[in-house]
Amino acid sequence: MRCLVTGGAGFIGSHLVDRLLGGGHEVVVLDNFSTGRRQNLLQHGRHPGLTVHEGDVALLKAIQPLFEGVDWVFHLAALADIVPSIVRPLEYYRSNLDGTVAVLEASRQAGVKRFVYAASSSCYGIPDIYPTPETAPISPQYPYALTKYLGEECVLHWGKVYKLPVLSLRFFNVYGPRSRTSGTYGAVFGVFLAQKLKGKPFTVVGDGNQTRDFTFVTDVVEAIVMAAGSEHAGLVLNVGYGKAYSVNCLVELLGGNVVYIPERPGEPRCTQADITRIKSLLGWNPKVTLERGVKILLENIDYWREAPVWTPETISEATREWFEYLSK
């Protein structure tokens, strides 16, 4: 298949590119490199099946030519993180909603055969049901979650109105090599590993007893590829490990001292995916336990050696004001 991966130089996107090229597919990467890294694709050198384009997914006319002859589209490009979305909501709206609509329209006009959207489990907000099924109420707590969910609604709408074969996958706390360390609250694994490299204590939010459904990136990529190769369309599927681990458990596996910092408003005490639907429809099962995943991360720790270390002091004044406001 000829595949187009938006955000293909990012954390999950670059692993997806690895998997697709390894499967003999031709891959076109579209990335603006705002968070993605060219280094994430260097292992492919001058691979004849890979072409990389720098561009903005929200610019429909500019990206349209890249979709010609494409069979599968994987839309992973997005702005992430909670706090920056609160401080800069319009940027998130443009990237995560306008960008998704532009990619959908380019896909529709090109007549692509499959469209897979990287959605977020943050759309559930603070769920009442654990494990959380796809039918749980939607309750976004911050602009990032809202824009990712609105993007998903557009994806399903294009599938319904224009018969575009779409699937939306709601990811739960993805981790693995190449995860980001940037951002006020970057991906927790990337932040912890950066702190470990610098000999700093792990900054754990709250008491650390909050639990998360941590999903290893290769398991997520396998779900994405299986979704593209299936006959199902117009559906939402959870992608998680299906088990919740505490943050304290995570830092124990990583090994190091801990500093506890104040809780963040609007975050759940627990996330745990109900993965019954994806197991039943796609036959997908996660394979990498947290213990194995952390071991793989530590074996690849050199990737983060130049990564910035986040500390509570790096919070901007604007962000601090937001926390104070939301805590009242």
N, C-alpha and C positions, 0 to 999 in steps of 0.2 A: 504494500500500500504506500501511497504518497501521503505523508502525514505533516501537518502543520502544528507546531507547539508554541503557543504564546507563553511568554515567560520561560522559555526553554533554557535560559542560562541561570535560572534561579535554583533554589534548593531542590524542590520536588521535580521541577521541569527538567533539570539536567539529568537526574536519575531516569526520568522517563525517556529522554533522548538516548541514554545508554541502552535502555531496554529495547527501544524500537530499532536502533541500528543493529543491535545484537540479534534481533529477529529478522534481519534482512530487509527492513523497510527503508524507504527514502524519507528523510526528515528535513523540513524547513523550520528554522527557529526564528521567531519574531520576538525581540526583547529590546527595551529601551535602556537596559543596564542601570536603572536607578537603584535596584537592589540585587539584580542578577550579576554574576561575575563571569567574565570571559574565561577565567581560569577553570571554571567548572566544565568547560568543553574542550580544554586543551588536549585531553587524553585521546581525542579522536583525530588530532593532527589535520591532515588534508584528506580526510575520509571522503570518497567520491559520492557517498550518499547523503552528506550533510551540507546544507547551506545555511548561513547565519545572516539575518538582516536586522539592523538596528532601526527601530521605529516605534511610533506611538500607536497603540492599538485603537485609540479613540479617533484617529484620523482615517475615516472610511476610504476616501479616494486614494490616499497614499498606500493603504495596505491591500486594496482590492486585487492588484495584479499577482500578489503572492498566493492567492487562493485558487488560481487557475489550475485545473487538473488535480486538485487535492481531494483525496478520498476521506481521510479522517482528520478532524480538527479537535485539538485538546486545548481548552482555554484555561490556562493557569495564571496568566498575567493579572496582577492585582496589587494594590497597596495593602499592607498588613499592619498589625499592631493596634492595640486599644487606644492608648493615650494620644498618639499623633492624630488619630481619627477624630478625637474630641476637640483637639486644638485646631485641626485643619479639615473640617468636614467637607468643604467644597472640592478639595483635591481628591478625596476618597470617592465622592459622588462621580466626579468626572472619570476617574480611572476605573472604578469597579462597576459603575452602571453604564455610563456613556461608552466606555471601552467595550463592555460586554455586548451592548446593542450593536456597535459597529462590527464586531467580530461575527455576531449572529447574521447580520445583514450581508456581510461579505460571503459568509458560508452559504446562505440561502441563494444568493445570486450565482455562486459558483456551482451549486448543485452537489454539495458534499454529501457523502454517504452516511457519515456518523459525526456527531458533535457531542463531546464529553466535557462537562463543566465541573471545575473544582469549586465546590461549595464549602460552606463552613458550618460546623456544629454549633458555632456561637449563636446561630439563629434561634436556638432553643432557649437562650438566656439562662435563667435559673430554673431548671426543670422540676416538675413535681414527681416525675416517674423515672426510676432507675432500675435496670438499664433503660435508656431513652429510645423509644421507637420513632420512626419517621412520621408517625401520626401525632406526635406530641405537639402541644400548642407552640406557636411561634411567638417569641418575646425578646427581640433584640434589645440589648442593654446599652449599646453605644454605636456610633456611626459606622464603624467597620462592619459590625455584625449586620446592621441594617442594609448597607450597600451590597454586601455579599448575598443577602437574602433577596433583595430586589433584583439583583442580577439573575439569580436562580429563577425567579418568577418570569423574567423576560425569556429565559431559555425555554421554560415550559410553554410559555405563550407562543413563541416561534414554532415550537413543535406542534402545538394544537392548531394554530391558524394556517401556518405555511407547510405543515407536514414535514418539517425538518426532523430527522431522526435524532432525538436528543436524549441524553441521560445526565442527571445531576448527582454528583457524589459528595456527600457531606463528610469532610475529614474531621477526625478527632485527634488533636494534639500529635501532629506528625513530628518525628525526630529522626536523626541519623546524620551521617557524614554530609558536610556542606550546609548544614543548617546555619541560619544567620545569627550573628552575635550583635548586630547593630540595633538601634532603636532604644528608646527609653525602657521599654519592656520587650526585649527581643525574645526569640524562642528560648524557652527555659534551659534547654540543653546547651545551646550555644553560649548563653550567658554564663552558665555554671562552668563550662569547659574553659572559657576565656579567663574566668576567675581562678580556676585551678592552675592554669599555665603561669599566672602571675603570682601564685602563692597567696592569693587573697581568699578570705572566707566566702562561702556561698551565702548570697543574700536571699533568704527564704521569706516569702510573704506570709504574714500571719503566724500561726503556730506550726505550719508545715504539715498538719494533719489532713489538709484538704487533699482530695484524691483526684487523679486524672487518668483517663483512658489513653495511655501512650501507645502510639502506633508507629512501627518502624517503616521508614520510607520505602524500602523494597516491597513490603507488603502492600502499601498504598499504590505503588506503581503497577503491581500485578493486578490489582483491582481495576485500575484505569484501563489497562490493556484488555482485560477480560470484558469490561463493559463495552469497549469499542468493537470487539469481535462478536458480541452477542446479538440476538435478534430483538432484544427488548428496547423499548423507546417510551419516552414521555413519563419516566419514573424518577423518583428520588431514592437514593440508597445511602445508608450510613456506611462509613468505612472506619472501623476502629478495631482494637484488639479484643474488645468485649469484656475487659477486666480492668478494675480501677486500682491504681497504686498511689500511695501517699507520696507527697513531695519529700518528706523525711526519708522514705524508703529509697527514693532516687539519690539523694545526697549521700546516703549511707553506701550505696553501691559505687558512687563516684569517689568517695573517700576524701574527707577534708573537714575543716572547721565550718561552723555555721553562724551567721548573724541574722537574727529575725527582725524584719521591718514591718511597718503597719500594713494592714490589709488594704486591698484596693476595692473601691466601691463597684458594685455591679458585676462581681464575678461569682460563679457558683462554687459551693464547697466541694462539689463532686461532678465529674463528667464520666459517663459510662455509656457506650453505644450498645444498643440492641442491634445485633448484626444478623438476625434471623432472616431478613428479607434477602440480603445479598448472598448469604450462604445458599438459600433455597433457589434463587433465580440464576445465579452465576456459578454456583459451586465453588465460590471463593472462601478460603480460610486463611487467617493470619498465621504466620509460621514463626516469627521472631519474638521471643519472650523479652521482657524488659531486661532481665539479667544478661541475655545474649546480646541484646542491642547495645547496652552500656559497654559491654566488653569490646564490641566492634568500634564504638566511638572512641574508647581509650586507645585502641590500636591505631586509630587514624588521627590522633590528637595533634599531629604536626600541622594539619590543615588550619588549625586555629592559632598557630603560634604568633601570628602578627595581628590577631583579632583585638579589637578594643575591649577594655574591661569596663563594665557598667557598675557604677556605685550609686547609692541614693543621692549623693551630692550632685549628680549630673542632671537631676530633674530640673527642667526650666521653671522659672517663676510662674509662667502662665499655666503650666501643668499643675504646679503646687496649688495655685488658686482654684483650679478645677477640682482637685481632691478635697480642698477645704469646703468648697461649695456643695459637692455631692455628699459629703459626710454630715452635713447639718441636718 
